[in-house]
Amino acid sequence: MPDVDEEGYLIEPETWNEAIAKIFASQEGVQLTEDHWDAINFMRQYYSEHQIAPDVRHVMKHLAKRLGSESRNRIFELFPYGYVKQACKIAGMKRPRAWSTG
């Protein structure tokens, strides 16, 4: 297991892999589905291109393209305890310091 900070986020996002995502998801009580992986993979790609975690609205737009506009709040159904608390952690992002964990 790579190093994590005091809140359980990866210190170095480059150390992330799918096995780590599964461990983090289990710790958060999240059963990963195709929609979870779609969001996570989008977040990883965005991070790779921009070196920063995507804002939740970017992930919402991505999911809406695939699932339709009725899925606007799908990200919050997938990660019910919060985008930062669960999605960012499971996707291996550093904890975004300016964002709430809720």
PDB file as gemmi writes it, atoms N, CA and C in Angstrom:
CRYST1    1.000    1.000    1.000  90.00  90.00  90.00 P 1                      
ATOM      1  N   MET A   1       0.851  -1.185   0.000  1.00  0.00           N  
ATOM      2  CA  MET A   1       0.000   0.000   0.000  1.00  0.00           C  
ATOM      3  C   MET A   1       0.893   1.243   0.000  1.00  0.00           C  
ATOM      4  N   PRO A   2       0.649   2.162  -0.925  1.00  0.00           N  
ATOM      5  CA  PRO A   2       1.438   3.403  -0.953  1.00  0.00           C  
ATOM      6  C   PRO A   2       1.132   4.282   0.261  1.00  0.00           C  
ATOM      7  N   ASP A   3       1.952   5.299   0.456  1.00  0.00           N  
ATOM      8  CA  ASP A   3       1.771   6.217   1.569  1.00  0.00           C  
ATOM      9  C   ASP A   3       0.501   7.053   1.389  1.00  0.00           C  
ATOM     10  N   VAL A   4      -0.201   7.237   2.507  1.00  0.00           N  
ATOM     11  CA  VAL A   4      -1.399   8.076   2.529  1.00  0.00           C  
ATOM     12  C   VAL A   4      -1.226   9.148   3.593  1.00  0.00           C  
ATOM     13  N   ASP A   5      -1.995  10.226   3.469  1.00  0.00           N  
ATOM     14  CA  ASP A   5      -1.942  11.282   4.475  1.00  0.00           C  
ATOM     15  C   ASP A   5      -2.807  10.894   5.674  1.00  0.00           C  
ATOM     16  N   GLU A   6      -2.925  11.786   6.638  1.00  0.00           N  
ATOM     17  CA  GLU A   6      -3.666  11.488   7.870  1.00  0.00           C  
ATOM     18  C   GLU A   6      -5.153  11.248   7.641  1.00  0.00           C  
ATOM     19  N   GLU A   7      -5.662  11.656   6.473  1.00  0.00           N  
ATOM     20  CA  GLU A   7      -7.079  11.432   6.157  1.00  0.00           C  
ATOM     21  C   GLU A   7      -7.293  10.247   5.216  1.00  0.00           C  
ATOM     22  N   GLY A   8      -6.208   9.589   4.834  1.00  0.00           N  
ATOM     23  CA  GLY A   8      -6.315   8.397   4.003  1.00  0.00           C  
ATOM     24  C   GLY A   8      -6.210   8.627   2.512  1.00  0.00           C  
ATOM     25  N   TYR A   9      -5.868   9.836   2.083  1.00  0.00           N  
ATOM     26  CA  TYR A   9      -5.688  10.137   0.654  1.00  0.00           C  
ATOM     27  C   TYR A   9      -4.256   9.807   0.251  1.00  0.00           C  
ATOM     28  N   LEU A  10      -4.074   9.374  -0.994  1.00  0.00           N  
ATOM     29  CA  LEU A  10      -2.725   9.103  -1.471  1.00  0.00           C  
ATOM     30  C   LEU A  10      -1.878  10.370  -1.419  1.00  0.00           C  
ATOM     31  N   ILE A  11      -0.647  10.216  -1.025  1.00  0.00           N  
ATOM     32  CA  ILE A  11       0.279  11.346  -1.029  1.00  0.00           C  
ATOM     33  C   ILE A  11       0.776  11.589  -2.449  1.00  0.00           C  
ATOM     34  N   GLU A  12       1.015  10.523  -3.188  1.00  0.00           N  
ATOM     35  CA  GLU A  12       1.465  10.612  -4.575  1.00  0.00           C  
ATOM     36  C   GLU A  12       0.430   9.931  -5.476  1.00  0.00           C  
ATOM     37  N   PRO A  13      -0.418  10.691  -6.158  1.00  0.00           N  
ATOM     38  CA  PRO A  13      -1.455  10.093  -7.010  1.00  0.00           C  
ATOM     39  C   PRO A  13      -0.917   9.148  -8.088  1.00  0.00           C  
ATOM     40  N   GLU A  14       0.356   9.315  -8.459  1.00  0.00           N  
ATOM     41  CA  GLU A  14       0.943   8.452  -9.486  1.00  0.00           C  
ATOM     42  C   GLU A  14       1.092   7.007  -9.010  1.00  0.00           C  
ATOM     43  N   THR A  15       0.994   6.768  -7.699  1.00  0.00           N  
ATOM     44  CA  THR A  15       1.117   5.411  -7.167  1.00  0.00           C  
ATOM     45  C   THR A  15      -0.208   4.645  -7.224  1.00  0.00           C  
ATOM     46  N   TRP A  16      -1.276   5.293  -7.667  1.00  0.00           N  
ATOM     47  CA  TRP A  16      -2.607   4.691  -7.714  1.00  0.00           C  
ATOM     48  C   TRP A  16      -2.662   3.563  -8.740  1.00  0.00           C  
ATOM     49  N   ASN A  17      -3.471   2.559  -8.457  1.00  0.00           N  
ATOM     50  CA  ASN A  17      -3.832   1.538  -9.436  1.00  0.00           C  
ATOM     51  C   ASN A  17      -5.211   1.000  -9.056  1.00  0.00           C  
ATOM     52  N   GLU A  18      -5.763   0.129  -9.877  1.00  0.00           N  
ATOM     53  CA  GLU A  18      -7.117  -0.370  -9.624  1.00  0.00           C  
ATOM     54  C   GLU A  18      -7.217  -1.161  -8.327  1.00  0.00           C  
ATOM     55  N   ALA A  19      -6.167  -1.849  -7.957  1.00  0.00           N  
ATOM     56  CA  ALA A  19      -6.190  -2.602  -6.694  1.00  0.00           C  
ATOM     57  C   ALA A  19      -6.336  -1.644  -5.513  1.00  0.00           C  
ATOM     58  N   ILE A  20      -5.648  -0.520  -5.567  1.00  0.00           N  
ATOM     59  CA  ILE A  20      -5.763   0.485  -4.512  1.00  0.00           C  
ATOM     60  C   ILE A  20      -7.174   1.053  -4.493  1.00  0.00           C  
ATOM     61  N   ALA A  21      -7.732   1.302  -5.670  1.00  0.00           N  
ATOM     62  CA  ALA A  21      -9.109   1.817  -5.741  1.00  0.00           C  
ATOM     63  C   ALA A  21     -10.071   0.849  -5.059  1.00  0.00           C  
ATOM     64  N   LYS A  22      -9.887  -0.433  -5.281  1.00  0.00           N  
ATOM     65  CA  LYS A  22     -10.762  -1.430  -4.673  1.00  0.00           C  
ATOM     66  C   LYS A  22     -10.620  -1.437  -3.147  1.00  0.00           C  
ATOM     67  N   ILE A  23      -9.403  -1.271  -2.661  1.00  0.00           N  
ATOM     68  CA  ILE A  23      -9.179  -1.215  -1.209  1.00  0.00           C  
ATOM     69  C   ILE A  23      -9.865   0.017  -0.631  1.00  0.00           C  
ATOM     70  N   PHE A  24      -9.643   1.180  -1.249  1.00  0.00           N  
ATOM     71  CA  PHE A  24     -10.264   2.413  -0.766  1.00  0.00           C  
ATOM     72  C   PHE A  24     -11.784   2.317  -0.826  1.00  0.00           C  
ATOM     73  N   ALA A  25     -12.311   1.752  -1.916  1.00  0.00           N  
ATOM     74  CA  ALA A  25     -13.759   1.612  -2.054  1.00  0.00           C  
ATOM     75  C   ALA A  25     -14.311   0.730  -0.937  1.00  0.00           C  
ATOM     76  N   SER A  26     -13.632  -0.358  -0.650  1.00  0.00           N  
ATOM     77  CA  SER A  26     -14.058  -1.242   0.430  1.00  0.00           C  
ATOM     78  C   SER A  26     -14.064  -0.506   1.767  1.00  0.00           C  
ATOM     79  N   GLN A  27     -13.030   0.294   2.012  1.00  0.00           N  
ATOM     80  CA  GLN A  27     -12.961   1.066   3.258  1.00  0.00           C  
ATOM     81  C   GLN A  27     -14.111   2.074   3.349  1.00  0.00           C  
ATOM     82  N   GLU A  28     -14.565   2.573   2.206  1.00  0.00           N  
ATOM     83  CA  GLU A  28     -15.653   3.554   2.170  1.00  0.00           C  
ATOM     84  C   GLU A  28     -17.026   2.903   2.059  1.00  0.00           C  
ATOM     85  N   GLY A  29     -17.076   1.580   1.941  1.00  0.00           N  
ATOM     86  CA  GLY A  29     -18.348   0.884   1.809  1.00  0.00           C  
ATOM     87  C   GLY A  29     -18.985   1.051   0.446  1.00  0.00           C  
ATOM     88  N   VAL A  30     -18.162   1.260  -0.580  1.00  0.00           N  
ATOM     89  CA  VAL A  30     -18.645   1.465  -1.946  1.00  0.00           C  
ATOM     90  C   VAL A  30     -18.364   0.216  -2.772  1.00  0.00           C  
ATOM     91  N   GLN A  31     -19.406  -0.331  -3.371  1.00  0.00           N  
ATOM     92  CA  GLN A  31     -19.288  -1.471  -4.280  1.00  0.00           C  
ATOM     93  C   GLN A  31     -19.109  -0.913  -5.685  1.00  0.00           C  
ATOM     94  N   LEU A  32     -17.924  -1.060  -6.270  1.00  0.00           N  
ATOM     95  CA  LEU A  32     -17.624  -0.440  -7.556  1.00  0.00           C  
ATOM     96  C   LEU A  32     -18.378  -1.110  -8.699  1.00  0.00           C  
ATOM     97  N   THR A  33     -19.058  -0.272  -9.485  1.00  0.00           N  
ATOM     98  CA  THR A  33     -19.806  -0.716 -10.656  1.00  0.00           C  
ATOM     99  C   THR A  33     -19.189  -0.081 -11.906  1.00  0.00           C  
ATOM    100  N   GLU A  34     -19.752  -0.388 -13.056  1.00  0.00           N  
ATOM    101  CA  GLU A  34     -19.291   0.208 -14.312  1.00  0.00           C  
ATOM    102  C   GLU A  34     -19.354   1.737 -14.260  1.00  0.00           C  
ATOM    103  N   ASP A  35     -20.410   2.283 -13.671  1.00  0.00           N  
ATOM    104  CA  ASP A  35     -20.530   3.739 -13.572  1.00  0.00           C  
ATOM    105  C   ASP A  35     -19.459   4.339 -12.657  1.00  0.00           C  
ATOM    106  N   HIS A  36     -19.138   3.643 -11.570  1.00  0.00           N  
ATOM    107  CA  HIS A  36     -18.052   4.101 -10.698  1.00  0.00           C  
ATOM    108  C   HIS A  36     -16.740   4.154 -11.473  1.00  0.00           C  
ATOM    109  N   TRP A  37     -16.445   3.060 -12.179  1.00  0.00           N  
ATOM    110  CA  TRP A  37     -15.197   2.992 -12.937  1.00  0.00           C  
ATOM    111  C   TRP A  37     -15.156   4.050 -14.030  1.00  0.00           C  
ATOM    112  N   ASP A  38     -16.302   4.330 -14.644  1.00  0.00           N  
ATOM    113  CA  ASP A  38     -16.349   5.377 -15.665  1.00  0.00           C  
ATOM    114  C   ASP A  38     -15.948   6.721 -15.055  1.00  0.00           C  
ATOM    115  N   ALA A  39     -16.517   7.044 -13.906  1.00  0.00           N  
ATOM    116  CA  ALA A  39     -16.183   8.304 -13.236  1.00  0.00           C  
ATOM    117  C   ALA A  39     -14.711   8.306 -12.808  1.00  0.00           C  
ATOM    118  N   ILE A  40     -14.256   7.219 -12.217  1.00  0.00           N  
ATOM    119  CA  ILE A  40     -12.873   7.122 -11.735  1.00  0.00           C  
ATOM    120  C   ILE A  40     -11.886   7.252 -12.893  1.00  0.00           C  
ATOM    121  N   ASN A  41     -12.143   6.536 -13.977  1.00  0.00           N  
ATOM    122  CA  ASN A  41     -11.232   6.605 -15.121  1.00  0.00           C  
ATOM    123  C   ASN A  41     -11.217   8.003 -15.748  1.00  0.00           C  
ATOM    124  N   PHE A  42     -12.368   8.664 -15.790  1.00  0.00           N  
ATOM    125  CA  PHE A  42     -12.405  10.046 -16.274  1.00  0.00           C  
ATOM    126  C   PHE A  42     -11.557  10.935 -15.365  1.00  0.00           C  
ATOM    127  N   MET A  43     -11.709  10.768 -14.056  1.00  0.00           N  
ATOM    128  CA  MET A  43     -10.948  11.568 -13.100  1.00  0.00           C  
ATOM    129  C   MET A  43      -9.444  11.335 -13.263  1.00  0.00           C  
ATOM    130  N   ARG A  44      -9.049  10.086 -13.452  1.00  0.00           N  
ATOM    131  CA  ARG A  44      -7.633   9.765 -13.636  1.00  0.00           C  
ATOM    132  C   ARG A  44      -7.096  10.392 -14.928  1.00  0.00           C  
ATOM    133  N   GLN A  45      -7.877  10.329 -15.992  1.00  0.00           N  
ATOM    134  CA  GLN A  45      -7.457  10.916 -17.270  1.00  0.00           C  
ATOM    135  C   GLN A  45      -7.323  12.427 -17.125  1.00  0.00           C  
ATOM    136  N   TYR A  46      -8.295  13.060 -16.474  1.00  0.00           N  
ATOM    137  CA  TYR A  46      -8.257  14.502 -16.243  1.00  0.00           C  
ATOM    138  C   TYR A  46      -7.011  14.864 -15.425  1.00  0.00           C  
ATOM    139  N   TYR A  47      -6.753  14.089 -14.384  1.00  0.00           N  
ATOM    140  CA  TYR A  47      -5.575  14.348 -13.553  1.00  0.00           C  
ATOM    141  C   TYR A  47      -4.298  14.223 -14.385  1.00  0.00           C  
ATOM    142  N   SER A  48      -4.238  13.210 -15.222  1.00  0.00           N  
ATOM    143  CA  SER A  48      -3.073  12.981 -16.071  1.00  0.00           C  
ATOM    144  C   SER A  48      -2.804  14.181 -16.981  1.00  0.00           C  
ATOM    145  N   GLU A  49      -3.869  14.783 -17.479  1.00  0.00           N  
ATOM    146  CA  GLU A  49      -3.739  15.911 -18.404  1.00  0.00           C  
ATOM    147  C   GLU A  49      -3.508  17.249 -17.702  1.00  0.00           C  
ATOM    148  N   HIS A  50      -4.077  17.433 -16.501  1.00  0.00           N  
ATOM    149  CA  HIS A  50      -4.070  18.750 -15.845  1.00  0.00           C  
ATOM    150  C   HIS A  50      -3.296  18.795 -14.524  1.00  0.00           C  
ATOM    151  N   GLN A  51      -2.893  17.637 -14.003  1.00  0.00           N  
ATOM    152  CA  GLN A  51      -2.166  17.541 -12.735  1.00  0.00           C  
ATOM    153  C   GLN A  51      -2.958  18.087 -11.545  1.00  0.00           C  
ATOM    154  N   ILE A  52      -4.266  17.993 -11.635  1.00  0.00           N  
ATOM    155  CA  ILE A  52      -5.162  18.433 -10.566  1.00  0.00           C  
ATOM    156  C   ILE A  52      -6.442  17.601 -10.649  1.00  0.00           C  
ATOM    157  N   ALA A  53      -7.076  17.382  -9.520  1.00  0.00           N  
ATOM    158  CA  ALA A  53      -8.354  16.653  -9.512  1.00  0.00           C  
ATOM    159  C   ALA A  53      -9.408  17.491 -10.225  1.00  0.00           C  
ATOM    160  N   PRO A  54     -10.247  16.861 -11.031  1.00  0.00           N  
ATOM    161  CA  PRO A  54     -11.294  17.620 -11.702  1.00  0.00           C  
ATOM    162  C   PRO A  54     -12.360  18.096 -10.721  1.00  0.00           C  
ATOM    163  N   ASP A  55     -12.907  19.249 -11.007  1.00  0.00           N  
ATOM    164  CA  ASP A  55     -14.052  19.731 -10.246  1.00  0.00           C  
ATOM    165  C   ASP A  55     -15.217  18.779 -10.500  1.00  0.00           C  
ATOM    166  N   VAL A  56     -16.078  18.625  -9.527  1.00  0.00           N  
ATOM    167  CA  VAL A  56     -17.195  17.682  -9.637  1.00  0.00           C  
ATOM    168  C   VAL A  56     -18.057  17.954 -10.869  1.00  0.00           C  
ATOM    169  N   ARG A  57     -18.204  19.200 -11.262  1.00  0.00           N  
ATOM    170  CA  ARG A  57     -19.070  19.497 -12.428  1.00  0.00           C  
ATOM    171  C   ARG A  57     -18.510  18.906 -13.714  1.00  0.00           C  
ATOM    172  N   HIS A  58     -17.177  18.748 -13.815  1.00  0.00           N  
ATOM    173  CA  HIS A  58     -16.591  18.102 -14.995  1.00  0.00           C  
ATOM    174  C   HIS A  58     -16.967  16.625 -15.033  1.00  0.00           C  
ATOM    175  N   VAL A  59     -16.957  15.989 -13.877  1.00  0.00           N  
ATOM    176  CA  VAL A  59     -17.328  14.577 -13.806  1.00  0.00           C  
ATOM    177  C   VAL A  59     -18.821  14.422 -14.083  1.00  0.00           C  
ATOM    178  N   MET A  60     -19.622  15.345 -13.571  1.00  0.00           N  
ATOM    179  CA  MET A  60     -21.070  15.308 -13.828  1.00  0.00           C  
ATOM    180  C   MET A  60     -21.352  15.413 -15.324  1.00  0.00           C  
ATOM    181  N   LYS A  61     -20.673  16.318 -16.010  1.00  0.00           N  
ATOM    182  CA  LYS A  61     -20.858  16.478 -17.465  1.00  0.00           C  
ATOM    183  C   LYS A  61     -20.429  15.220 -18.204  1.00  0.00           C  
ATOM    184  N   HIS A  62     -19.326  14.639 -17.779  1.00  0.00           N  
ATOM    185  CA  HIS A  62     -18.854  13.405 -18.408  1.00  0.00           C  
ATOM    186  C   HIS A  62     -19.894  12.292 -18.280  1.00  0.00           C  
ATOM    187  N   LEU A  63     -20.406  12.096 -17.072  1.00  0.00           N  
ATOM    188  CA  LEU A  63     -21.412  11.053 -16.865  1.00  0.00           C  
ATOM    189  C   LEU A  63     -22.684  11.337 -17.646  1.00  0.00           C  
ATOM    190  N   ALA A  64     -23.074  12.603 -17.737  1.00  0.00           N  
ATOM    191  CA  ALA A  64     -24.292  12.974 -18.466  1.00  0.00           C  
ATOM    192  C   ALA A  64     -24.166  12.653 -19.952  1.00  0.00           C  
ATOM    193  N   LYS A  65     -22.974  12.778 -20.509  1.00  0.00           N  
ATOM    194  CA  LYS A  65     -22.765  12.439 -21.926  1.00  0.00           C  
ATOM    195  C   LYS A  65     -23.066  10.966 -22.178  1.00  0.00           C  
ATOM    196  N   ARG A  66     -22.672  10.129 -21.236  1.00  0.00           N  
ATOM    197  CA  ARG A  66     -22.864   8.688 -21.404  1.00  0.00           C  
ATOM    198  C   ARG A  66     -24.241   8.219 -20.946  1.00  0.00           C  
ATOM    199  N   LEU A  67     -24.725   8.797 -19.854  1.00  0.00           N  
ATOM    200  CA  LEU A  67     -25.949   8.296 -19.236  1.00  0.00           C  
ATOM    201  C   LEU A  67     -27.190   9.127 -19.535  1.00  0.00           C  
ATOM    202  N   GLY A  68     -26.996  10.306 -20.119  1.00  0.00           N  
ATOM    203  CA  GLY A  68     -28.125  11.188 -20.401  1.00  0.00           C  
ATOM    204  C   GLY A  68     -28.274  12.250 -19.335  1.00  0.00           C  
ATOM    205  N   SER A  69     -29.002  13.281 -19.673  1.00  0.00           N  
ATOM    206  CA  SER A  69     -29.124  14.446 -18.785  1.00  0.00           C  
ATOM    207  C   SER A  69     -29.840  14.133 -17.471  1.00  0.00           C  
ATOM    208  N   GLU A  70     -30.654  13.067 -17.441  1.00  0.00           N  
ATOM    209  CA  GLU A  70     -31.344  12.717 -16.195  1.00  0.00           C  
ATOM    210  C   GLU A  70     -30.363  12.218 -15.132  1.00  0.00           C  
ATOM    211  N   SER A  71     -29.120  12.000 -15.524  1.00  0.00           N  
ATOM    212  CA  SER A  71     -28.107  11.497 -14.593  1.00  0.00           C  
ATOM    213  C   SER A  71     -27.332  12.622 -13.917  1.00  0.00           C  
ATOM    214  N   ARG A  72     -27.855  13.816 -13.945  1.00  0.00           N  
ATOM    215  CA  ARG A  72     -27.136  14.986 -13.431  1.00  0.00           C  
ATOM    216  C   ARG A  72     -26.558  14.753 -12.034  1.00  0.00           C  
ATOM    217  N   ASN A  73     -27.298  14.115 -11.170  1.00  0.00           N  
ATOM    218  CA  ASN A  73     -26.823  13.890  -9.801  1.00  0.00           C  
ATOM    219  C   ASN A  73     -26.268  12.486  -9.582  1.00  0.00           C  
ATOM    220  N   ARG A  74     -25.993  11.779 -10.661  1.00  0.00           N  
ATOM    221  CA  ARG A  74     -25.518  10.393 -10.556  1.00  0.00           C  
ATOM    222  C   ARG A  74     -24.237  10.289  -9.726  1.00  0.00           C  
ATOM    223  N   ILE A  75     -23.349  11.266  -9.850  1.00  0.00           N  
ATOM    224  CA  ILE A  75     -22.093  11.222  -9.097  1.00  0.00           C  
ATOM    225  C   ILE A  75     -22.361  11.140  -7.597  1.00  0.00           C  
ATOM    226  N   PHE A  76     -23.433  11.801  -7.143  1.00  0.00           N  
ATOM    227  CA  PHE A  76     -23.758  11.804  -5.714  1.00  0.00           C  
ATOM    228  C   PHE A  76     -24.478  10.521  -5.291  1.00  0.00           C  
ATOM    229  N   GLU A  77     -25.065   9.830  -6.256  1.00  0.00           N  
ATOM    230  CA  GLU A  77     -25.618   8.504  -5.972  1.00  0.00           C  
ATOM    231  C   GLU A  77     -24.487   7.477  -5.885  1.00  0.00           C  
ATOM    232  N   LEU A  78     -23.498   7.628  -6.754  1.00  0.00           N  
ATOM    233  CA  LEU A  78     -22.363   6.706  -6.766  1.00  0.00           C  
ATOM    234  C   LEU A  78     -21.495   6.859  -5.521  1.00  0.00           C  
ATOM    235  N   PHE A  79     -21.335   8.104  -5.084  1.00  0.00           N  
ATOM    236  CA  PHE A  79     -20.479   8.408  -3.938  1.00  0.00           C  
ATOM    237  C   PHE A  79     -21.297   9.219  -2.933  1.00  0.00           C  
ATOM    238  N   PRO A  80     -22.174   8.547  -2.179  1.00  0.00           N  
ATOM    239  CA  PRO A  80     -23.150   9.242  -1.334  1.00  0.00           C  
ATOM    240  C   PRO A  80     -22.564  10.047  -0.179  1.00  0.00           C  
ATOM    241  N   TYR A  81     -21.336   9.770   0.208  1.00  0.00           N  
ATOM    242  CA  TYR A  81     -20.741  10.539   1.303  1.00  0.00           C  
ATOM    243  C   TYR A  81     -19.864  11.671   0.797  1.00  0.00           C  
ATOM    244  N   GLY A  82     -20.002  11.998  -0.480  1.00  0.00           N  
ATOM    245  CA  GLY A  82     -19.340  13.171  -1.016  1.00  0.00           C  
ATOM    246  C   GLY A  82     -18.302  12.887  -2.079  1.00  0.00           C  
ATOM    247  N   TYR A  83     -18.225  13.807  -3.006  1.00  0.00           N  
ATOM    248  CA  TYR A  83     -17.283  13.713  -4.114  1.00  0.00           C  
ATOM    249  C   TYR A  83     -15.844  13.678  -3.602  1.00  0.00           C  
ATOM    250  N   VAL A  84     -15.489  14.603  -2.720  1.00  0.00           N  
ATOM    251  CA  VAL A  84     -14.120  14.643  -2.209  1.00  0.00           C  
ATOM    252  C   VAL A  84     -13.858  13.468  -1.279  1.00  0.00           C  
ATOM    253  N   LYS A  85     -14.770  13.213  -0.367  1.00  0.00           N  
ATOM    254  CA  LYS A  85     -14.592  12.157   0.640  1.00  0.00           C  
ATOM    255  C   LYS A  85     -14.445  10.785   0.001  1.00  0.00           C  
ATOM    256  N   GLN A  86     -15.217  10.492  -1.027  1.00  0.00           N  
ATOM    257  CA  GLN A  86     -15.183   9.156  -1.604  1.00  0.00           C  
ATOM    258  C   GLN A  86     -14.605   9.116  -3.011  1.00  0.00           C  
ATOM    259  N   ALA A  87     -15.137   9.889  -3.936  1.00  0.00           N  
ATOM    260  CA  ALA A  87     -14.683   9.799  -5.332  1.00  0.00           C  
ATOM    261  C   ALA A  87     -13.210  10.160  -5.466  1.00  0.00           C  
ATOM    262  N   CYS A  88     -12.810  11.273  -4.900  1.00  0.00           N  
ATOM    263  CA  CYS A  88     -11.409  11.690  -5.017  1.00  0.00           C  
ATOM    264  C   CYS A  88     -10.478  10.705  -4.339  1.00  0.00           C  
ATOM    265  N   LYS A  89     -10.878  10.220  -3.193  1.00  0.00           N  
ATOM    266  CA  LYS A  89     -10.032   9.264  -2.466  1.00  0.00           C  
ATOM    267  C   LYS A  89      -9.893   7.966  -3.256  1.00  0.00           C  
ATOM    268  N   ILE A  90     -11.000   7.413  -3.709  1.00  0.00           N  
ATOM    269  CA  ILE A  90     -10.978   6.137  -4.434  1.00  0.00           C  
ATOM    270  C   ILE A  90     -10.217   6.271  -5.749  1.00  0.00           C  
ATOM    271  N   ALA A  91     -10.326   7.432  -6.407  1.00  0.00           N  
ATOM    272  CA  ALA A  91      -9.625   7.668  -7.668  1.00  0.00           C  
ATOM    273  C   ALA A  91      -8.156   8.013  -7.466  1.00  0.00           C  
ATOM    274  N   GLY A  92      -7.719   8.081  -6.209  1.00  0.00           N  
ATOM    275  CA  GLY A  92      -6.307   8.291  -5.939  1.00  0.00           C  
ATOM    276  C   GLY A  92      -5.838   9.725  -6.023  1.00  0.00           C  
ATOM    277  N   MET A  93      -6.756  10.669  -5.872  1.00  0.00           N  
ATOM    278  CA  MET A  93      -6.379  12.076  -5.888  1.00  0.00           C  
ATOM    279  C   MET A  93      -5.840  12.484  -4.516  1.00  0.00           C  
ATOM    280  N   LYS A  94      -5.000  13.504  -4.495  1.00  0.00           N  
ATOM    281  CA  LYS A  94      -4.680  14.136  -3.219  1.00  0.00           C  
ATOM    282  C   LYS A  94      -5.955  14.832  -2.752  1.00  0.00           C  
ATOM    283  N   ARG A  95      -6.101  14.995  -1.454  1.00  0.00           N  
ATOM    284  CA  ARG A  95      -7.289  15.701  -0.967  1.00  0.00           C  
ATOM    285  C   ARG A  95      -7.224  17.144  -1.430  1.00  0.00           C  
ATOM    286  N   PRO A  96      -8.224  17.559  -2.217  1.00  0.00           N  
ATOM    287  CA  PRO A  96      -8.251  18.968  -2.646  1.00  0.00           C  
ATOM    288  C   PRO A  96      -8.414  19.865  -1.417  1.00  0.00           C  
ATOM    289  N   ARG A  97      -7.453  20.684  -1.132  1.00  0.00           N  
ATOM    290  CA  ARG A  97      -7.411  21.472   0.095  1.00  0.00           C  
ATOM    291  C   ARG A  97      -8.483  22.538   0.179  1.00  0.00           C  
ATOM    292  N   ALA A  98      -8.942  23.055  -0.917  1.00  0.00           N  
ATOM    293  CA  ALA A  98      -9.943  24.131  -0.867  1.00  0.00           C  
ATOM    294  C   ALA A  98     -11.359  23.586  -0.809  1.00  0.00           C  
ATOM    295  N   TRP A  99     -11.530  22.251  -0.884  1.00  0.00           N  
ATOM    296  CA  TRP A  99     -12.862  21.664  -0.953  1.00  0.00           C  
ATOM    297  C   TRP A  99     -13.221  21.014   0.364  1.00  0.00           C  
ATOM    298  N   SER A 100     -14.502  21.008   0.634  1.00  0.00           N  
ATOM    299  CA  SER A 100     -15.036  20.308   1.797  1.00  0.00           C  
ATOM    300  C   SER A 100     -14.998  18.815   1.536  1.00  0.00           C  
ATOM    301  N   THR A 101     -14.911  18.011   2.589  1.00  0.00           N  
ATOM    302  CA  THR A 101     -14.946  16.563   2.410  1.00  0.00           C  
ATOM    303  C   THR A 101     -16.371  16.046   2.341  1.00  0.00           C  
ATOM    304  N   GLY A 102     -17.368  16.917   2.482  1.00  0.00           N  
ATOM    305  CA  GLY A 102     -18.771  16.501   2.450  1.00  0.00           C  
ATOM    306  C   GLY A 102     -19.307  16.343   1.073  1.00  0.00           C  
TER     307      GLY A 102                                                      
END                                                                             
